[in-house]
Amino acid sequence: MTNPGTNPYLEAAKRASLWHAEYRRKMKSCRFDTIAVHGIYSMQEALDFNQGSIIEPIYMSTSQGYRDADEMEAALGYRIPTWCYSRIANPSIYYLEGVLSLLEGFGGDFETSCIATSSGMAAIQSAIDPFLVTFHGQSDKPMNFVASAQVYGGTYQQFMMRKQYDRNIEWRKVINTTDLQEWESRIDENTRFLYGELPSNPCLGFFDIKAVADLAHKYNIPLIIDSTVATPALLRPLLYGADIVVQSVTKSLFSSGFGICGAVIARKNITSNIDNPEMKADFAQYLKLLPNRDNGPNVSPMNAILALNDIRTLRSRMDLFSRSTTTVAKFLEKHPQVECVDYLGMESHSLHELASRYMFLVDSEFDELYGRKVNRYGHLMSFQIKGDAKKTREVFDALTMIWRATDLGRIKSVATIPAISTHSQQGEEGRKLAGIPDNLIRLCIGGEHPDDIIKDLDQALSVLDGLKIHVTFPEFSAGGASSARIKKEE
């Protein structure tokens, strides 16, 4: 029996929802940069509820108080919007989710929703686990999913160890992702989704998104894309038929490096062979109110607002990073101690033409500087030196400005050797499948001037010419550490 005492709250919630929906429609019609700056935080909301704060406030409270039992009943029954508990929902997290859903859906005539998570790995788990369960009396058939072998090392471990080894859910690997027949050959009646990473980390794999999305829908399953490297400033897979996008917000979106965050963004009414209408109608909202409510992988309010602040300048950053990376890649391509360079922005790259059909700087045609659609390929590249693993380490250790770290998407340039870091756990066989040799260095270009990055790379590569570079770091003292001392010897 419905409690009539909840009616005033239900009516107020309806009015508020209509207002917010209209404001969201208004923002959806704005240009990308405007959405990134303002998101779904309105001036009226600021003046009415947030002391006029022009920046989204950080709501550190774990829970919401209610006026009476009737409001609590309506809220905890999910009949009205609520911030009942920050594990489920929080205003600061809501602002981040709102802007990400609009940016990923930018340019599309469909609706999107988003749920933010505590990390990119939590986002991947949140995105795939609802498809790897048995719903509503389905028989317990052996499940599988089809995914590219070219994925981030953490993703590889989650797929191989946590899904295939722990739960006996088969990961069917696609080696040549540009071969549509290879994708299709892996699919059967027990396949739950297709998954790819574009561009892939670290070897810049790419495939025809629309063709693979059409293939997924032919078999009534969704396509899930990890678009962390590109961000919606350069690539929006939902526009080409993908059902769900995963972002490790920690990376390109959150370039300051101040926190960890992930996100799942989905179009409304996704394709799936799972008999769960609620899940298909609004996937991200379903995650928020049910699985993630119970599992608790959601982001903190502080990290949500820190990420939101970085997102405001996303488009201009990705443009700058992309242009600088192209400059660095061209230098390395001609360097006598470099065997090969992987960067989608290079015309010599085998996937350059394919990537050029999808990767553009959003709104560049409306930009006074460009006035046309211009391709941009992101900040991630890799290169192989002419030498073995030992020589690769020597070059790597000689870097003095580029940071040695397992990070990417930073405002500061970062390099790593995937074989001994991000992809070490998947073993030699797994790295061979993904095309990751021991002499490969992954390089992520930041906001420095490319001339200075080139200078650092050039001096590091000089160790292969017989010029040994020793970098020594003095011990820390009470007054702090002094700069590194570099000694060169013939």
N, C-alpha and C positions, 0 to 999 in steps of 0.2 A: 504494500500500500504506500502510495506517494505521500510524503509529509508536506502538507500545504505551507508549512512555515518556511520551506526552502524557495517558494515561488518568487519572492522579491529578489533573492540572490540570482535565481535563474534568469529573471527578466533583465536585471542589471548586467549580467554576464553576456546576454544576447546583444544588448546595446553596445557594450564595450567591444565585443567580437566584430560587430558590423563596422564600428569605427576603425578598428585596427586593420580590418580587411581592406577598407577603402584607402587608408593611409598606405598600406603595402602596395596596392594597385598604383597609387600615385608615385611611389618610389620606384616601382618596376618600370615606369615610363621614362625615368631619368637616365642619363649617361652613366657609364661604368664608374668613373671617378667620383661622381656625386653619390652613388650608392655606397661606394667604399668609404667615403667620408662620413656620411650621415646614417647609413644603415636603416634600421627601423625605429630609431630613437627620435621622437618628434619634439618640437618646441612645446607643444601643448602638454605633453607628458612631463617634460622638464619643469614647466611652470606649475602644473597642478600637483605633482607628486614628489619632485626631486629638488625643491628649493631653488629652481631656476638653473640648475647645473647644466652647462652646455655640453659637457662630456658625460658619457654614461657612468653612473656611480658604481662603485664596487660594493655589492651587497654581501657582506661577509657572514651574515646570519645563517645559521643552519636550517631554520624553520620559520614558518609564518604563524602569527597569532590570528585567531578568528573572533569575530564579534560575538558569536553565540553558537550553540549546538547546531542550529539549522544551517549556518554557513559552513561549519566544519563537515556536516553530513554531506552537503552538496559538493564540497571540494574534494573530500576523500573518496567520493563516488565518481570522481572525474566528470561531474556534471557542469562544473564551472571552472574557468582557468584558476590555477592555484600554484603558489610557491610552497606547497606543504612541507617539503623537505628538500634540501639542496642536492641530495643524491638523485632526485627525480627532476626537479626544476628550480631555477633561481633566476631572478631578473637579469643579473649580469651575464649569465650563460645564455639566456634568451636573446640578448642583444647580439652576441656573437653568432648564434645559430641563425638569427634573422638575416644578418648581412651575408653570411656564407650561402644561404639558400638562394638569395636574390642574385648573387654574383655567379654561382654555378648555373643558374637558369637564365642568365642574361642573354637576351636575343631570342629566347624561345617563347612560344605561345602556350606553354604548359605551366602547371603549378609545381612547386618544389617545396620540400621541407628538409630540416637538418637536425641532427643531434650531435652535440659536441661530446668528446670523450677525453679521458685522461692522457691518451697518447695515440700515435698513429697505429701502433699494434692493437690497442684496444678498439680502434675504429675498424680495423680489418676483421677482428673477431666478431664485433657487433654486426658487421655487414654480412658475414657469411654464415654464422651459426644458426640463424632462423631457418635457413634452407637445409640444414643438416640434421633435421629432427623429423619425427613421425607425427603427423597431425590427424586428428579426427578419424580414427579407425583405419588409417592407411596400413597396409601390410608392411612388415619390417623387412623391406627389401635392402640389399646391400647398396649403399649410396656411393656416388662418385662425383667429382667436380673436375672440370677441364680448365687448366690454367697454363699460362706461359711459364717456361723454365727460367726465363729472364726476369727475375724479381729480386727485390732487396733481400739481403741475407736473413733478416728477421722474419720476413714473409715466408721465405723458403723453410725456415725452421718451424714456423707455425703450421704450415701446410704438411710438411713431411713428418714432424715429430708429434705435434699436438693433435693433428687430425688423422694422418695415415697410421702412424705407429701407435698412438694412445687409443684411438677410437676406431681403427680399422675402416676409415673412410678413404677410399682410393683417390689419390691425386694423379690425374692423367695429364702428363706434361706435353705441351706443344713446343717443339724445338724451333721450327721455322714458322714463325707467327704470320708471315706474309702468305703462307700457303693455306688457302681456305679449305682445301680438301683435307689437310692434316687436322685442322680444327674439327671438321665434321666427322672424320673417322674415329675420333675419341668419344663422340656423343652416343649415348644409348638411352633407353627408357628410364634408367636410374640416375641419369645425370641431373644435378640440381642447379648448376649455374656455370657460366663461363667467366673467366677472370683474366685481366691483363694489366700491365703496368706501362704507362705511356708518358714520356719516354722512360725506358727502364733504367734502373740504377744498378751497375755503373756503365753499362755498355750501350746505352741509348737505343734499345730495341724499340720498334714501332710497328704498327699494323693498321690496316684499313678498318677504322672504328665502325663505320656504317655497315660494311659488309659483314663483319663479325656480329654486330648487333642484329642484323637481319637474320643471320644464321641462328643465333640464340632464340629469336622469337619464332623462327620456323619450328623449333622443337619445344616451344612454350616454356622457355627458361630465361632468366635475366642475364644481362651482361653487366659485370661489375668492373669498374676501372679505377685503378690507383693513379691519380693525376697530380701527385705531390710535386714532382719536378716542374711541371708546366704552370700550375695554378690556373684559376679561371681567367687570369689576365692574358694567357696565351692559348689556352685550350679548354673547351667546355664540352666534354664528352656527351652530356645529356642532349645537346643539340643534334647529335648524330645518331641517336637511338639508344645509347647506353641507359640502363635503368637506375644504376646507383654509382655514385662517385665516392671514393675514399680519399681523404686528405690527411697526411701527417702534417698538421698545422704547424707543428714544431719547426718545420723546415722553411720552405720558401715563403710561406705566409707570415711566419713569426721570425723575421730575419734578425731581430736583435739578439735572439738566443737567451731570452730571459725566462723561458718556461717551456713546459711540455704540454702538448695538446693535440687532439685528433678530431676528426669530424666525418660523419656519414651524411651525404646529401643525396636525396632520391627524388625522382619525379613521382607525382601522384599516379596511382593505378599502374604499378609495375607488372611486368609479365612474370608468371611463375607457375610451375606445375604443382605447387603446394596448395592444398585445399584450406586456405586461410584468408577469407575475404578482407578481414580487418588489416592484416599485414599488407596485402596487395594494394589496398586503397590508399594508405598513407604510411609507408614503410618507416620513415624516421619517427613519426609520432607513435607508431606501434612500439618501436624500440624503447622510446622514452617512457611510455606508460606501463610496459609489461616486462620484456626481458631485461632491459638495463635497469629498471627499477629494482629487480630482484638480484641482478648480478653486481650492480654498483660500479661500473667502470667510467663514471662521468667525470668531467673536468672540474677544477676548483674555480670559484668566482674570480680570484686574483689572476690566475693564468688566462681566463677568458677575456678579461678586460685588457691585459697586457697584449694578448694576441690581436684583439680588436684594434688597438691603437696602431700596431704595425700595419695592419691591413689597409688603413686609410691611404697609404702611399704605394700600394701594391703595383699598380700599373706602371708608374714611372720607374720604380725600382727594377721591375722585370725587363723593362725596355733598356735601362742602363746596363744591367747585368748581362743581358743578351748581346748587346753591341760590344761590350768589353770582352766577352767570351769568344766572340767571332774573331776579334783582333788577336787574342792570345792563341787561338787554335791555328790561325794562319801562320803565326810565328813558329809554332811547334811543328807544323806540317813541313816546313822548310828546314828544320834544324837537322844537321847531319847525324846527331846522336839519337834521334827519334825514329823509331821503326814505323809507327803509324799513329794516326789521330782519329778518335771517334768523337765527332760532333755533328749533329744533324744539320747545322748551319753551313757545313762545308759542301760545296757542290760535288766534291769527290766522294762523299759518303753514299753508300748504296741505297740508303733509305731517305736521302735528301728530298727527292721528288715527292715521295709519299707523304713525308712529314710536312712538306710545303703546302699540301692540300688542306691541312688541318690547323697548323700552328701559325696564328696571326696575333699581332699586338691588337688587343681589343680596342675598338673605336678609333683606330689610327686614321681611318678615312674621314673622321670628323676633326682630326687634330690639325691645327694651323701649321705645325711643323712638317707634317707628312701629306695630308690631304688625299691619301689613298690607303688601301689595305697593304700593310707591310708585314712580311714574315719575320717572326722572332722565334728563336729556338731554345731560349732558356740559358741558365748559368752552369749547367752540368756538362762536363766533357771528360774524356779519359784519353790517355796516351800510353803507348808502350815504348820503352826505351830499347836501344840496341844493346842488349846484354841480358844476363841471367838475374835470378832473384837477388843475389848478393849485390850486384851493381845497381839494381833498382833501389835497394835499401840505402846505398851510398848517395845516390841522387836525392832521395827522399830526406835523408838526414842532413843534407847540405842546405835545405831551404831555411831562410832566415826571416822572411816576412810572411810567407804562406804558412798558415798553422797546420801542424800535423795533428789531425783529430778525425774521429769517425762521424763527422757532422757535415751537413750541407745546407745550402740556402741562407747562409749567414751574410751579414753586411761585411764581414771580413772573409777573405779568401781562405779556403781550407782544402787540404789534400789528405789522401789516405792511400794505403795499399790494400785493396779489397781482399786479396788472398790471405793476408795475415790479420784482418780486422773484421770488416762488416760481413764478409762471406767465408770466413775461416771455418765455421762450424759445419758448413754443408759438405766439406770434404773435397778432395781433388776431383772425384767423379762428378759431383754436383756442379763444381766450378767449370769443369770442361763442358757440361751441357749448356751452361749459361754463357760460355765464351769468355771466361775470366782467367787469363794466364797470370803467372807469377810476376811477370815484368810490367804489369799494368798499374799505372797510378791514376786514381780518380781525382779530378780537380774541379773544385766548385768556386767560380769567380764571384767576388763580392763587389763592393763599391769603390775600391781603390782605383787609381788611374791605371789603365792597362800597361802603360810604359813601365811602371814600377813592378808590376807582376812579372812582366817579361824579363826585366833585369834580374829578378830573383831566380826565375827559372833558368835563365842563361848561365848565371854563375853556378847554380846547382848542377846543371848538366855538364859543366866544365870538368867535373871530377872524372868523367869518362875520357877526357883528353889527357889524363895523367896529372892534373892539378888537384892535389888533395886539399880538401877544405875541412878544417877542424873547428867545430863550434863548441866552445866551453862556456858553461854557466857557473859563475861564482856562487858560493854558498850564500844562503839567505842570512842577513844580519838583522839586528834590531831595527836598523834604519831602512830596511828593505833591500831588495836585490838590485844590483847594478845591471847594466846592459850586457848582453852576451858578447864575448870576445871571439873574434874570428881570426884564425891564423892560417895563412896559405903557404904551402910549400911546393916547390917543384919536385 
